[in-house]
Amino acid sequence: MKIKWNSKYTTIAVYSLLVSFSTIVFYLIASQVDSFRLQLGKYLSVFTPFIMGFVIAYLFNFILEFYEEKLLKNLKKKNIRRLLGVLLTYITAFFMFILFLEFVFPQVLDSIIGIVNDMPVYIKEVSDYILKLEQKLDLPDDLKKILMSKWAEFMDFMLVFGTNLLPKIGNFTKTLVSSIWNIILALIISVYLLIDKEQLLALVTKITKSLLSEERASRFVELVHRGDNIFGKFLSGKVLDSLIVGVLTFVVLSIVKMPYASLIAFIIGVTNIIPFFGPFIGAVPSFFIIVFQSLPMALWFILIIFVIQQIDGNIIGPKILGDSLGISAFWILFSLLIAGKLFGFIGLVIGVPLFVFIYSIIKDNVEARLKLKELPTETAAYINNKEKQ
């Protein structure tokens, strides 16, 4: 007996089965999220050198392109130009790493050790000052109790933070040293990726076109190039911008003899990589570091950082980055909060360009649908639409 399958109901049954299976898998993962994360980490650890190697190659590619396009462009043989470019790239990276270890890292570490050792003295001095100020101010007793309670909580937090800071740095250094073999493998992998990057990209394109239709394959390749353009311009520009801001901050703070100038410049430079809100994120802990030494100095620091960030936001940043984001401050805040919650500091760094990439895809789809309906694609055309009706 031949069964006559109804294609409509068969399709519904297949989709229902897939949805049920996906729901069960999601429930199992959600109910055992810690175990799933542990197992996933074990499997992904095998690919750690390859992931690190890809990240290193992607970041170093900006240096390689500079050498090939600016210094080695007259070399006719492509292989020799590539080998010399890769060699100069890794020499440059190694030289920058040595400079960091020689000049920046020791001063930053000495500043951290000095702060940790002197923190009890700073806290006592500031607490005494707060008590004297509290006695002078004629505040209600309830408000005084609340303020003193919050201040005591803050002081306890600072003591715990300072006590745990050096052990955390030691654990981080230990983890870094224990991962030295993965780092060496990642560097070797990155060299091969940079040398053969055109062939690897061609292979990915070839596989994509063999698996997808011509239209979807072209769309996929276009999105890859778009993502590379967004992330490349943002990351390379932001790193250079943050380096300039860090050096400028160090020079200015050294001139005015600000305490812990090297540590604060390092904090400002690193947090400046975070778009829009980075300067504020870096300025807050820096302010508290200085205020333990001198309240007037801390106030001067706020003014100095404000001036430096105005210079960066209006002169340095636009020259280097241009309008690489193209989204409003609201969406920047939105992407930072979501990505920061999910991925921590890495999310704060890549969250905005990732959102810009996703935003561009959604924008393309929305505008394509509007064009099919013969409607305007500009957002301005929909402002005050109710008034027009």
Secondary structure, DSSP 4 states (H G I P E B T S, - for coil): ------HHHHHHHHHHHHHHHHHHHHHHHHHTHHHHHHHHHHHHHTTHHHHHHHHHHHHHHHHHHHIIIIISTT---HHHHHHHHHHHHHHHHHHHHHHIIIIIHHHHHHHHHHHHHHHHHHHHHHHHHHHHHHHHS---HHHHHHHHHHHHHHHHHHHHHHHHHHHHHHHHHHHHHHTHHHHHHHHHHHHHHHHTHHHHHHHHHHHHHHHS-HHHHHHHHHHHHHHHHHHHHHHHHHHHHHHHHHHHHHHHHHHTT-TTHHHHHHHHHHHTTSTTTHHHHHHHHHHHHHHTT-HHHHHHHHHHHHHHHHHIIIIIHHHHH-SSS-S-HHHHHHHHHHHHHHHTHHHHHHHHHHHHHHHHHHHHHHHHHHHHTT----GGGGTTHHHH-
